[in-house]
Amino acid sequence: MRFISYAAFILFTIFCIIIAVSNGDIVNFSLAPLPINISMPAYMLVFIGILLGLLGGWMVSILSGIRHARRHRIANKKIQELEKQIRNK
């Protein structure tokens, strides 16, 4: 398993290096109605987009986990109440 992780990391690193070397041209990033105008290499836009996607997926995963844990907790309380009712009869 460790070998697969290392191999994936190496492939990802090579992929990132290829993107950085291929897209080194300077581009202007601007948000039209806002007075934001940033000059940066094109690969930075790609990496920022990937990072924002990863952060968004991470947040969705965390919120889903919280919702699942809440349902699990409620179900456990209901099970304990029903078991208590069975014992008392």
Order of alpha helices (4+ residues) and beta strands (2+ residues): alpha-beta-beta-alpha
